[in-house]
Amino acid sequence: MTELVERLAAAPSGAELELTAFTPAKAAELLGKTENWVTEAIQDNRIPHTYVGKSPRMTAAHIRWVQAQGERMPSKYAKPLTSKSAA
């Protein structure tokens, strides 16, 4: 129980996460992509990013943008999902 409380106390707050500039490696981990994919996308200007000095970084807003760009809504003509157990 004490360990759990200590971990919760050490966890960054929402405000701290919003101000964090994630490395390509950490951004890749959060996005479920490879570090190479993130680095190449930054170099090709395909995803939003910023620089801290000469180092590319991604903010939480940048990561949310990448996630939103991948969202696909089903077509209104798509077949509805049915339960296989109902058959």
mmCIF file as gemmi writes it, N, C-alpha and C atoms, coordinates in Angstrom:
data_model
loop_
_atom_site.group_PDB
_atom_site.id
_atom_site.type_symbol
_atom_site.label_atom_id
_atom_site.label_alt_id
_atom_site.label_comp_id
_atom_site.label_asym_id
_atom_site.label_entity_id
_atom_site.label_seq_id
_atom_site.pdbx_PDB_ins_code
_atom_site.Cartn_x
_atom_site.Cartn_y
_atom_site.Cartn_z
_atom_site.occupancy
_atom_site.B_iso_or_equiv
_atom_site.pdbx_formal_charge
_atom_site.auth_seq_id
_atom_site.auth_asym_id
_atom_site.pdbx_PDB_model_num
ATOM 1 N N . MET Axp A 1 ? 0.822 -1.184 0 1 0 ? 1 A 1
ATOM 2 C CA . MET Axp A 1 ? 0 0 0 1 0 ? 1 A 1
ATOM 3 C C . MET Axp A 1 ? 0.871 1.255 0 1 0 ? 1 A 1
ATOM 4 N N . THR Axp A 2 ? 1.907 1.246 0.805 1 0 ? 2 A 1
ATOM 5 C CA . THR Axp A 2 ? 2.806 2.396 0.88 1 0 ? 2 A 1
ATOM 6 C C . THR Axp A 2 ? 3.475 2.63 -0.47 1 0 ? 2 A 1
ATOM 7 N N . GLU Axp A 3 ? 3.866 1.557 -1.138 1 0 ? 3 A 1
ATOM 8 C CA . GLU Axp A 3 ? 4.515 1.675 -2.447 1 0 ? 3 A 1
ATOM 9 C C . GLU Axp A 3 ? 3.57 2.327 -3.457 1 0 ? 3 A 1
ATOM 10 N N . LEU Axp A 4 ? 2.319 1.953 -3.442 1 0 ? 4 A 1
ATOM 11 C CA . LEU Axp A 4 ? 1.323 2.529 -4.347 1 0 ? 4 A 1
ATOM 12 C C . LEU Axp A 4 ? 1.164 4.022 -4.101 1 0 ? 4 A 1
ATOM 13 N N . VAL Axp A 5 ? 1.069 4.421 -2.861 1 0 ? 5 A 1
ATOM 14 C CA . VAL Axp A 5 ? 0.925 5.832 -2.514 1 0 ? 5 A 1
ATOM 15 C C . VAL Axp A 5 ? 2.157 6.615 -2.961 1 0 ? 5 A 1
ATOM 16 N N . GLU Axp A 6 ? 3.336 6.042 -2.77 1 0 ? 6 A 1
ATOM 17 C CA . GLU Axp A 6 ? 4.564 6.714 -3.185 1 0 ? 6 A 1
ATOM 18 C C . GLU Axp A 6 ? 4.622 6.877 -4.696 1 0 ? 6 A 1
ATOM 19 N N . ARG Axp A 7 ? 4.188 5.844 -5.439 1 0 ? 7 A 1
ATOM 20 C CA . ARG Axp A 7 ? 4.177 5.937 -6.901 1 0 ? 7 A 1
ATOM 21 C C . ARG Axp A 7 ? 3.186 6.997 -7.376 1 0 ? 7 A 1
ATOM 22 N N . LEU Axp A 8 ? 2.024 7.064 -6.743 1 0 ? 8 A 1
ATOM 23 C CA . LEU Axp A 8 ? 1.034 8.067 -7.118 1 0 ? 8 A 1
ATOM 24 C C . LEU Axp A 8 ? 1.548 9.473 -6.827 1 0 ? 8 A 1
ATOM 25 N N . ALA Axp A 9 ? 2.236 9.633 -5.72 1 0 ? 9 A 1
ATOM 26 C CA . ALA Axp A 9 ? 2.775 10.946 -5.356 1 0 ? 9 A 1
ATOM 27 C C . ALA Axp A 9 ? 3.877 11.372 -6.324 1 0 ? 9 A 1
ATOM 28 N N . ALA Axp A 10 ? 4.63 10.412 -6.847 1 0 ? 10 A 1
ATOM 29 C CA . ALA Axp A 10 ? 5.738 10.716 -7.757 1 0 ? 10 A 1
ATOM 30 C C . ALA Axp A 10 ? 5.273 10.889 -9.198 1 0 ? 10 A 1
ATOM 31 N N . ALA Axp A 11 ? 4.05 10.47 -9.527 1 0 ? 11 A 1
ATOM 32 C CA . ALA Axp A 11 ? 3.539 10.571 -10.893 1 0 ? 11 A 1
ATOM 33 C C . ALA Axp A 11 ? 3.368 12.032 -11.284 1 0 ? 11 A 1
ATOM 34 N N . PRO Axp A 12 ? 3.701 12.359 -12.548 1 0 ? 12 A 1
ATOM 35 C CA . PRO Axp A 12 ? 3.549 13.752 -12.973 1 0 ? 12 A 1
ATOM 36 C C . PRO Axp A 12 ? 2.079 14.16 -13.05 1 0 ? 12 A 1
ATOM 37 N N . SER Axp A 13 ? 1.819 15.418 -12.769 1 0 ? 13 A 1
ATOM 38 C CA . SER Axp A 13 ? 0.447 15.929 -12.829 1 0 ? 13 A 1
ATOM 39 C C . SER Axp A 13 ? 0.074 16.201 -14.288 1 0 ? 13 A 1
ATOM 40 N N . GLY Axp A 14 ? -1.198 16.45 -14.521 1 0 ? 14 A 1
ATOM 41 C CA . GLY Axp A 14 ? -1.657 16.772 -15.871 1 0 ? 14 A 1
ATOM 42 C C . GLY Axp A 14 ? -0.976 18.006 -16.424 1 0 ? 14 A 1
ATOM 43 N N . ALA Axp A 15 ? -0.788 19.006 -15.568 1 0 ? 15 A 1
ATOM 44 C CA . ALA Axp A 15 ? -0.124 20.241 -15.999 1 0 ? 15 A 1
ATOM 45 C C . ALA Axp A 15 ? 1.323 19.973 -16.39 1 0 ? 15 A 1
ATOM 46 N N . GLU Axp A 16 ? 1.997 19.12 -15.626 1 0 ? 16 A 1
ATOM 47 C CA . GLU Axp A 16 ? 3.387 18.79 -15.945 1 0 ? 16 A 1
ATOM 48 C C . GLU Axp A 16 ? 3.477 18.05 -17.268 1 0 ? 16 A 1
ATOM 49 N N . LEU Axp A 17 ? 2.53 17.133 -17.523 1 0 ? 17 A 1
ATOM 50 C CA . LEU Axp A 17 ? 2.535 16.393 -18.783 1 0 ? 17 A 1
ATOM 51 C C . LEU Axp A 17 ? 2.293 17.314 -19.972 1 0 ? 17 A 1
ATOM 52 N N . GLU Axp A 18 ? 1.433 18.326 -19.792 1 0 ? 18 A 1
ATOM 53 C CA . GLU Axp A 18 ? 1.165 19.279 -20.871 1 0 ? 18 A 1
ATOM 54 C C . GLU Axp A 18 ? 2.401 20.101 -21.211 1 0 ? 18 A 1
ATOM 55 N N . LEU Axp A 19 ? 3.28 20.319 -20.233 1 0 ? 19 A 1
ATOM 56 C CA . LEU Axp A 19 ? 4.477 21.124 -20.452 1 0 ? 19 A 1
ATOM 57 C C . LEU Axp A 19 ? 5.689 20.29 -20.838 1 0 ? 19 A 1
ATOM 58 N N . THR Axp A 20 ? 5.554 18.969 -20.822 1 0 ? 20 A 1
ATOM 59 C CA . THR Axp A 20 ? 6.677 18.097 -21.136 1 0 ? 20 A 1
ATOM 60 C C . THR Axp A 20 ? 6.944 18.08 -22.632 1 0 ? 20 A 1
ATOM 61 N N . ALA Axp A 21 ? 8.209 18.151 -23 1 0 ? 21 A 1
ATOM 62 C CA . ALA Axp A 21 ? 8.633 18.012 -24.392 1 0 ? 21 A 1
ATOM 63 C C . ALA Axp A 21 ? 9.213 16.607 -24.529 1 0 ? 21 A 1
ATOM 64 N N . PHE Axp A 22 ? 8.443 15.714 -25.153 1 0 ? 22 A 1
ATOM 65 C CA . PHE Axp A 22 ? 8.838 14.312 -25.251 1 0 ? 22 A 1
ATOM 66 C C . PHE Axp A 22 ? 9.874 14.089 -26.349 1 0 ? 22 A 1
ATOM 67 N N . THR Axp A 23 ? 10.836 13.233 -26.073 1 0 ? 23 A 1
ATOM 68 C CA . THR Axp A 23 ? 11.812 12.844 -27.082 1 0 ? 23 A 1
ATOM 69 C C . THR Axp A 23 ? 11.108 11.988 -28.131 1 0 ? 23 A 1
ATOM 70 N N . PRO Axp A 24 ? 11.698 11.839 -29.322 1 0 ? 24 A 1
ATOM 71 C CA . PRO Axp A 24 ? 11.099 10.949 -30.316 1 0 ? 24 A 1
ATOM 72 C C . PRO Axp A 24 ? 10.913 9.52 -29.787 1 0 ? 24 A 1
ATOM 73 N N . ALA Axp A 25 ? 11.822 9.056 -28.953 1 0 ? 25 A 1
ATOM 74 C CA . ALA Axp A 25 ? 11.701 7.7 -28.4 1 0 ? 25 A 1
ATOM 75 C C . ALA Axp A 25 ? 10.48 7.586 -27.493 1 0 ? 25 A 1
ATOM 76 N N . LYS Axp A 26 ? 10.267 8.563 -26.617 1 0 ? 26 A 1
ATOM 77 C CA . LYS Axp A 26 ? 9.122 8.53 -25.71 1 0 ? 26 A 1
ATOM 78 C C . LYS Axp A 26 ? 7.824 8.756 -26.485 1 0 ? 26 A 1
ATOM 79 N N . ALA Axp A 27 ? 7.842 9.68 -27.464 1 0 ? 27 A 1
ATOM 80 C CA . ALA Axp A 27 ? 6.658 9.919 -28.291 1 0 ? 27 A 1
ATOM 81 C C . ALA Axp A 27 ? 6.291 8.652 -29.055 1 0 ? 27 A 1
ATOM 82 N N . ALA Axp A 28 ? 7.278 7.939 -29.559 1 0 ? 28 A 1
ATOM 83 C CA . ALA Axp A 28 ? 7.028 6.692 -30.283 1 0 ? 28 A 1
ATOM 84 C C . ALA Axp A 28 ? 6.378 5.663 -29.361 1 0 ? 28 A 1
ATOM 85 N N . GLU Axp A 29 ? 6.86 5.584 -28.143 1 0 ? 29 A 1
ATOM 86 C CA . GLU Axp A 29 ? 6.291 4.652 -27.158 1 0 ? 29 A 1
ATOM 87 C C . GLU Axp A 29 ? 4.818 4.996 -26.897 1 0 ? 29 A 1
ATOM 88 N N . LEU Axp A 30 ? 4.526 6.274 -26.743 1 0 ? 30 A 1
ATOM 89 C CA . LEU Axp A 30 ? 3.154 6.704 -26.479 1 0 ? 30 A 1
ATOM 90 C C . LEU Axp A 30 ? 2.237 6.472 -27.676 1 0 ? 30 A 1
ATOM 91 N N . LEU Axp A 31 ? 2.788 6.606 -28.887 1 0 ? 31 A 1
ATOM 92 C CA . LEU Axp A 31 ? 2.003 6.439 -30.101 1 0 ? 31 A 1
ATOM 93 C C . LEU Axp A 31 ? 1.919 4.987 -30.575 1 0 ? 31 A 1
ATOM 94 N N . GLY Axp A 32 ? 2.752 4.134 -30.01 1 0 ? 32 A 1
ATOM 95 C CA . GLY Axp A 32 ? 2.773 2.749 -30.464 1 0 ? 32 A 1
ATOM 96 C C . GLY Axp A 32 ? 3.466 2.592 -31.812 1 0 ? 32 A 1
ATOM 97 N N . LYS Axp A 33 ? 4.412 3.471 -32.087 1 0 ? 33 A 1
ATOM 98 C CA . LYS Axp A 33 ? 5.176 3.445 -33.326 1 0 ? 33 A 1
ATOM 99 C C . LYS Axp A 33 ? 6.647 3.246 -32.971 1 0 ? 33 A 1
ATOM 100 N N . THR Axp A 34 ? 7.486 3.141 -33.997 1 0 ? 34 A 1
ATOM 101 C CA . THR Axp A 34 ? 8.922 3.023 -33.737 1 0 ? 34 A 1
ATOM 102 C C . THR Axp A 34 ? 9.538 4.412 -33.641 1 0 ? 34 A 1
ATOM 103 N N . GLU Axp A 35 ? 10.657 4.488 -32.976 1 0 ? 35 A 1
ATOM 104 C CA . GLU Axp A 35 ? 11.371 5.758 -32.878 1 0 ? 35 A 1
ATOM 105 C C . GLU Axp A 35 ? 11.771 6.231 -34.278 1 0 ? 35 A 1
ATOM 106 N N . ASN Axp A 36 ? 12.136 5.291 -35.132 1 0 ? 36 A 1
ATOM 107 C CA . ASN Axp A 36 ? 12.519 5.628 -36.494 1 0 ? 36 A 1
ATOM 108 C C . ASN Axp A 36 ? 11.358 6.282 -37.247 1 0 ? 36 A 1
ATOM 109 N N . TRP Axp A 37 ? 10.141 5.766 -37.069 1 0 ? 37 A 1
ATOM 110 C CA . TRP Axp A 37 ? 8.964 6.346 -37.737 1 0 ? 37 A 1
ATOM 111 C C . TRP Axp A 37 ? 8.767 7.787 -37.288 1 0 ? 37 A 1
ATOM 112 N N . VAL Axp A 38 ? 8.849 8.029 -35.982 1 0 ? 38 A 1
ATOM 113 C CA . VAL Axp A 38 ? 8.661 9.379 -35.445 1 0 ? 38 A 1
ATOM 114 C C . VAL Axp A 38 ? 9.756 10.309 -35.963 1 0 ? 38 A 1
ATOM 115 N N . THR Axp A 39 ? 10.988 9.87 -35.923 1 0 ? 39 A 1
ATOM 116 C CA . THR Axp A 39 ? 12.111 10.696 -36.37 1 0 ? 39 A 1
ATOM 117 C C . THR Axp A 39 ? 11.973 11.06 -37.846 1 0 ? 39 A 1
ATOM 118 N N . GLU Axp A 40 ? 11.646 10.072 -38.685 1 0 ? 40 A 1
ATOM 119 C CA . GLU Axp A 40 ? 11.484 10.345 -40.116 1 0 ? 40 A 1
ATOM 120 C C . GLU Axp A 40 ? 10.292 11.262 -40.378 1 0 ? 40 A 1
ATOM 121 N N . ALA Axp A 41 ? 9.198 11.079 -39.639 1 0 ? 41 A 1
ATOM 122 C CA . ALA Axp A 41 ? 8.024 11.933 -39.814 1 0 ? 41 A 1
ATOM 123 C C . ALA Axp A 41 ? 8.339 13.373 -39.417 1 0 ? 41 A 1
ATOM 124 N N . ILE Axp A 42 ? 9.148 13.551 -38.391 1 0 ? 42 A 1
ATOM 125 C CA . ILE Axp A 42 ? 9.57 14.896 -37.982 1 0 ? 42 A 1
ATOM 126 C C . ILE Axp A 42 ? 10.458 15.506 -39.068 1 0 ? 42 A 1
ATOM 127 N N . GLN Axp A 43 ? 11.437 14.74 -39.55 1 0 ? 43 A 1
ATOM 128 C CA . GLN Axp A 43 ? 12.357 15.246 -40.576 1 0 ? 43 A 1
ATOM 129 C C . GLN Axp A 43 ? 11.625 15.612 -41.863 1 0 ? 43 A 1
ATOM 130 N N . ASP Axp A 44 ? 10.555 14.869 -42.198 1 0 ? 44 A 1
ATOM 131 C CA . ASP Axp A 44 ? 9.77 15.125 -43.411 1 0 ? 44 A 1
ATOM 132 C C . ASP Axp A 44 ? 8.653 16.14 -43.181 1 0 ? 44 A 1
ATOM 133 N N . ASN Axp A 45 ? 8.557 16.682 -41.97 1 0 ? 45 A 1
ATOM 134 C CA . ASN Axp A 45 ? 7.506 17.638 -41.599 1 0 ? 45 A 1
ATOM 135 C C . ASN Axp A 45 ? 6.1 17.064 -41.796 1 0 ? 45 A 1
ATOM 136 N N . ARG Axp A 46 ? 5.923 15.766 -41.541 1 0 ? 46 A 1
ATOM 137 C CA . ARG Axp A 46 ? 4.612 15.14 -41.663 1 0 ? 46 A 1
ATOM 138 C C . ARG Axp A 46 ? 3.814 15.219 -40.369 1 0 ? 46 A 1
ATOM 139 N N . ILE Axp A 47 ? 4.489 15.462 -39.263 1 0 ? 47 A 1
ATOM 140 C CA . ILE Axp A 47 ? 3.81 15.566 -37.974 1 0 ? 47 A 1
ATOM 141 C C . ILE Axp A 47 ? 4.306 16.822 -37.261 1 0 ? 47 A 1
ATOM 142 N N . PRO Axp A 48 ? 3.46 17.416 -36.417 1 0 ? 48 A 1
ATOM 143 C CA . PRO Axp A 48 ? 3.879 18.628 -35.704 1 0 ? 48 A 1
ATOM 144 C C . PRO Axp A 48 ? 4.955 18.309 -34.667 1 0 ? 48 A 1
ATOM 145 N N . HIS Axp A 49 ? 5.822 19.25 -34.47 1 0 ? 49 A 1
ATOM 146 C CA . HIS Axp A 49 ? 6.91 19.08 -33.503 1 0 ? 49 A 1
ATOM 147 C C . HIS Axp A 49 ? 7.486 20.447 -33.176 1 0 ? 49 A 1
ATOM 148 N N . THR Axp A 50 ? 8.383 20.465 -32.225 1 0 ? 50 A 1
ATOM 149 C CA . THR Axp A 50 ? 9.088 21.678 -31.848 1 0 ? 50 A 1
ATOM 150 C C . THR Axp A 50 ? 10.545 21.308 -31.616 1 0 ? 50 A 1
ATOM 151 N N . TYR Axp A 51 ? 11.363 22.287 -31.422 1 0 ? 51 A 1
ATOM 152 C CA . TYR Axp A 51 ? 12.767 22.034 -31.124 1 0 ? 51 A 1
ATOM 153 C C . TYR Axp A 51 ? 13.121 22.656 -29.785 1 0 ? 51 A 1
ATOM 154 N N . VAL Axp A 52 ? 13.857 21.921 -29.011 1 0 ? 52 A 1
ATOM 155 C CA . VAL Axp A 52 ? 14.464 22.434 -27.792 1 0 ? 52 A 1
ATOM 156 C C . VAL Axp A 52 ? 15.955 22.433 -28.108 1 0 ? 52 A 1
ATOM 157 N N . GLY Axp A 53 ? 16.471 23.628 -28.402 1 0 ? 53 A 1
ATOM 158 C CA . GLY Axp A 53 ? 17.821 23.709 -28.938 1 0 ? 53 A 1
ATOM 159 C C . GLY Axp A 53 ? 17.795 23.104 -30.339 1 0 ? 53 A 1
ATOM 160 N N . LYS Axp A 54 ? 18.641 22.105 -30.573 1 0 ? 54 A 1
ATOM 161 C CA . LYS Axp A 54 ? 18.659 21.433 -31.868 1 0 ? 54 A 1
ATOM 162 C C . LYS Axp A 54 ? 17.938 20.083 -31.827 1 0 ? 54 A 1
ATOM 163 N N . SER Axp A 55 ? 17.337 19.77 -30.682 1 0 ? 55 A 1
ATOM 164 C CA . SER Axp A 55 ? 16.708 18.464 -30.498 1 0 ? 55 A 1
ATOM 165 C C . SER Axp A 55 ? 15.212 18.528 -30.784 1 0 ? 55 A 1
ATOM 166 N N . PRO Axp A 56 ? 14.709 17.664 -31.682 1 0 ? 56 A 1
ATOM 167 C CA . PRO Axp A 56 ? 13.267 17.65 -31.941 1 0 ? 56 A 1
ATOM 168 C C . PRO Axp A 56 ? 12.515 17.06 -30.757 1 0 ? 56 A 1
ATOM 169 N N . ARG Axp A 57 ? 11.376 17.665 -30.456 1 0 ? 57 A 1
ATOM 170 C CA . ARG Axp A 57 ? 10.54 17.197 -29.354 1 0 ? 57 A 1
ATOM 171 C C . ARG Axp A 57 ? 9.083 17.281 -29.771 1 0 ? 57 A 1
ATOM 172 N N . MET Axp A 58 ? 8.238 16.519 -29.081 1 0 ? 58 A 1
ATOM 173 C CA . MET Axp A 58 ? 6.794 16.558 -29.312 1 0 ? 58 A 1
ATOM 174 C C . MET Axp A 58 ? 6.1 16.837 -27.986 1 0 ? 58 A 1
ATOM 175 N N . THR Axp A 59 ? 5.122 17.718 -28.021 1 0 ? 59 A 1
ATOM 176 C CA . THR Axp A 59 ? 4.33 18.012 -26.837 1 0 ? 59 A 1
ATOM 177 C C . THR Axp A 59 ? 3.125 17.07 -26.796 1 0 ? 59 A 1
ATOM 178 N N . ALA Axp A 60 ? 2.392 17.114 -25.711 1 0 ? 60 A 1
ATOM 179 C CA . ALA Axp A 60 ? 1.177 16.306 -25.594 1 0 ? 60 A 1
ATOM 180 C C . ALA Axp A 60 ? 0.187 16.689 -26.692 1 0 ? 60 A 1
ATOM 181 N N . ALA Axp A 61 ? 0.098 17.973 -27.021 1 0 ? 61 A 1
ATOM 182 C CA . ALA Axp A 61 ? -0.807 18.428 -28.085 1 0 ? 61 A 1
ATOM 183 C C . ALA Axp A 61 ? -0.393 17.852 -29.434 1 0 ? 61 A 1
ATOM 184 N N . HIS Axp A 62 ? 0.908 17.792 -29.698 1 0 ? 62 A 1
ATOM 185 C CA . HIS Axp A 62 ? 1.388 17.199 -30.95 1 0 ? 62 A 1
ATOM 186 C C . HIS Axp A 62 ? 1.005 15.721 -31.03 1 0 ? 62 A 1
ATOM 187 N N . ILE Axp A 63 ? 1.168 15.018 -29.931 1 0 ? 63 A 1
ATOM 188 C CA . ILE Axp A 63 ? 0.847 13.591 -29.904 1 0 ? 63 A 1
ATOM 189 C C . ILE Axp A 63 ? -0.645 13.375 -30.108 1 0 ? 63 A 1
ATOM 190 N N . ARG Axp A 64 ? -1.476 14.211 -29.461 1 0 ? 64 A 1
ATOM 191 C CA . ARG Axp A 64 ? -2.925 14.11 -29.666 1 0 ? 64 A 1
ATOM 192 C C . ARG Axp A 64 ? -3.285 14.382 -31.127 1 0 ? 64 A 1
ATOM 193 N N . TRP Axp A 65 ? -2.596 15.318 -31.782 1 0 ? 65 A 1
ATOM 194 C CA . TRP Axp A 65 ? -2.855 15.624 -33.186 1 0 ? 65 A 1
ATOM 195 C C . TRP Axp A 65 ? -2.577 14.398 -34.056 1 0 ? 65 A 1
ATOM 196 N N . VAL Axp A 66 ? -1.447 13.744 -33.821 1 0 ? 66 A 1
ATOM 197 C CA . VAL Axp A 66 ? -1.098 12.551 -34.605 1 0 ? 66 A 1
ATOM 198 C C . VAL Axp A 66 ? -2.162 11.476 -34.41 1 0 ? 66 A 1
ATOM 199 N N . GLN Axp A 67 ? -2.602 11.282 -33.185 1 0 ? 67 A 1
ATOM 200 C CA . GLN Axp A 67 ? -3.638 10.288 -32.917 1 0 ? 67 A 1
ATOM 201 C C . GLN Axp A 67 ? -4.936 10.642 -33.631 1 0 ? 67 A 1
ATOM 202 N N . ALA Axp A 68 ? -5.32 11.893 -33.621 1 0 ? 68 A 1
ATOM 203 C CA . ALA Axp A 68 ? -6.571 12.313 -34.254 1 0 ? 68 A 1
ATOM 204 C C . ALA Axp A 68 ? -6.522 12.159 -35.772 1 0 ? 68 A 1
ATOM 205 N N . GLN Axp A 69 ? -5.351 12.35 -36.373 1 0 ? 69 A 1
ATOM 206 C CA . GLN Axp A 69 ? -5.238 12.228 -37.827 1 0 ? 69 A 1
ATOM 207 C C . GLN Axp A 69 ? -5.424 10.793 -38.297 1 0 ? 69 A 1
ATOM 208 N N . GLY Axp A 70 ? -5.21 9.846 -37.416 1 0 ? 70 A 1
ATOM 209 C CA . GLY Axp A 70 ? -5.37 8.444 -37.779 1 0 ? 70 A 1
ATOM 210 C C . GLY Axp A 70 ? -6.781 7.917 -37.582 1 0 ? 70 A 1
ATOM 211 N N . GLU Axp A 71 ? -7.635 8.743 -36.974 1 0 ? 71 A 1
ATOM 212 C CA . GLU Axp A 71 ? -8.994 8.286 -36.676 1 0 ? 71 A 1
ATOM 213 C C . GLU Axp A 71 ? -9.801 8.134 -37.959 1 0 ? 71 A 1
ATOM 214 N N . ARG Axp A 72 ? -10.509 7.023 -38.061 1 0 ? 72 A 1
ATOM 215 C CA . ARG Axp A 72 ? -11.378 6.76 -39.197 1 0 ? 72 A 1
ATOM 216 C C . ARG Axp A 72 ? -12.752 6.391 -38.672 1 0 ? 72 A 1
ATOM 217 N N . MET Axp A 73 ? -13.768 7.058 -39.188 1 0 ? 73 A 1
ATOM 218 C CA . MET Axp A 73 ? -15.138 6.774 -38.801 1 0 ? 73 A 1
ATOM 219 C C . MET Axp A 73 ? -15.737 5.804 -39.809 1 0 ? 73 A 1
ATOM 220 N N . PRO Axp A 74 ? -16.59 4.901 -39.351 1 0 ? 74 A 1
ATOM 221 C CA . PRO Axp A 74 ? -17.179 3.949 -40.287 1 0 ? 74 A 1
ATOM 222 C C . PRO Axp A 74 ? -18.098 4.656 -41.277 1 0 ? 74 A 1
ATOM 223 N N . SER Axp A 75 ? -18.159 4.118 -42.468 1 0 ? 75 A 1
ATOM 224 C CA . SER Axp A 75 ? -19.046 4.639 -43.498 1 0 ? 75 A 1
ATOM 225 C C . SER Axp A 75 ? -20.491 4.349 -43.119 1 0 ? 75 A 1
ATOM 226 N N . LYS Axp A 76 ? -21.388 5.237 -43.524 1 0 ? 76 A 1
ATOM 227 C CA . LYS Axp A 76 ? -22.801 4.985 -43.23 1 0 ? 76 A 1
ATOM 228 C C . LYS Axp A 76 ? -23.304 3.769 -44.006 1 0 ? 76 A 1
ATOM 229 N N . TYR Axp A 77 ? -22.527 3.327 -44.992 1 0 ? 77 A 1
ATOM 230 C CA . TYR Axp A 77 ? -22.906 2.159 -45.792 1 0 ? 77 A 1
ATOM 231 C C . TYR Axp A 77 ? -22.268 0.86 -45.279 1 0 ? 77 A 1
ATOM 232 N N . ALA Axp A 78 ? -21.481 0.957 -44.222 1 0 ? 78 A 1
ATOM 233 C CA . ALA Axp A 78 ? -20.821 -0.224 -43.676 1 0 ? 78 A 1
ATOM 234 C C . ALA Axp A 78 ? -21.847 -1.182 -43.091 1 0 ? 78 A 1
ATOM 235 N N . LYS Axp A 79 ? -21.54 -2.46 -43.188 1 0 ? 79 A 1
ATOM 236 C CA . LYS Axp A 79 ? -22.433 -3.463 -42.605 1 0 ? 79 A 1
ATOM 237 C C . LYS Axp A 79 ? -22.399 -3.337 -41.091 1 0 ? 79 A 1
ATOM 238 N N . PRO Axp A 80 ? -23.557 -3.388 -40.44 1 0 ? 80 A 1
ATOM 239 C CA . PRO Axp A 80 ? -23.552 -3.301 -38.978 1 0 ? 80 A 1
ATOM 240 C C . PRO Axp A 80 ? -22.906 -4.55 -38.367 1 0 ? 80 A 1
ATOM 241 N N . LEU Axp A 81 ? -22.276 -4.357 -37.227 1 0 ? 81 A 1
ATOM 242 C CA . LEU Axp A 81 ? -21.682 -5.477 -36.512 1 0 ? 81 A 1
ATOM 243 C C . LEU Axp A 81 ? -22.775 -6.324 -35.915 1 0 ? 81 A 1
ATOM 244 N N . THR Axp A 82 ? -22.632 -7.631 -36.044 1 0 ? 82 A 1
ATOM 245 C CA . THR Axp A 82 ? -23.6 -8.545 -35.429 1 0 ? 82 A 1
ATOM 246 C C . THR Axp A 82 ? -22.876 -9.469 -34.503 1 0 ? 82 A 1
ATOM 247 N N . SER Axp A 83 ? -23.579 -9.955 -33.511 1 0 ? 83 A 1
ATOM 248 C CA . SER Axp A 83 ? -23.006 -10.87 -32.553 1 0 ? 83 A 1
ATOM 249 C C . SER Axp A 83 ? -22.979 -12.264 -33.141 1 0 ? 83 A 1
ATOM 250 N N . LYS Axp A 84 ? -21.833 -12.935 -33.088 1 0 ? 84 A 1
ATOM 251 C CA . LYS Axp A 84 ? -21.71 -14.301 -33.619 1 0 ? 84 A 1
ATOM 252 C C . LYS Axp A 84 ? -22.455 -15.292 -32.723 1 0 ? 84 A 1
ATOM 253 N N . SER Axp A 85 ? -22.62 -14.947 -31.461 1 0 ? 85 A 1
ATOM 254 C CA . SER Axp A 85 ? -23.285 -15.863 -30.546 1 0 ? 85 A 1
ATOM 255 C C . SER Axp A 85 ? -24.786 -15.9 -30.808 1 0 ? 85 A 1
ATOM 256 N N . ALA Axp A 86 ? -25.315 -14.891 -31.515 1 0 ? 86 A 1
ATOM 257 C CA . ALA Axp A 86 ? -26.754 -14.855 -31.808 1 0 ? 86 A 1
ATOM 258 C C . ALA Axp A 86 ? -27.117 -15.819 -32.935 1 0 ? 86 A 1
ATOM 259 N N . ALA Axp A 87 ? -26.141 -16.315 -33.665 1 0 ? 87 A 1
ATOM 260 C CA . ALA Axp A 87 ? -26.416 -17.2 -34.802 1 0 ? 87 A 1
ATOM 261 C C . ALA Axp A 87 ? -26.766 -18.589 -34.412 1 0 ? 87 A 1
